[in-house]
């Protein structure tokens, strides 16, 4: 499974919207969308943040 697929599945399991996750991480909703679609990847320090919220 790819990073984006994992992020999507974890976010959905946490019943969190892209907007809500983006707000908590201080990034744009478009960034979350790009990460989930494999168009880009978060910086390494953001990975730790993602795991705090999901």
Helices and strands as residue ranges (DSSP letters): H 3-13, H 18-25, H 29-36, H 44-53
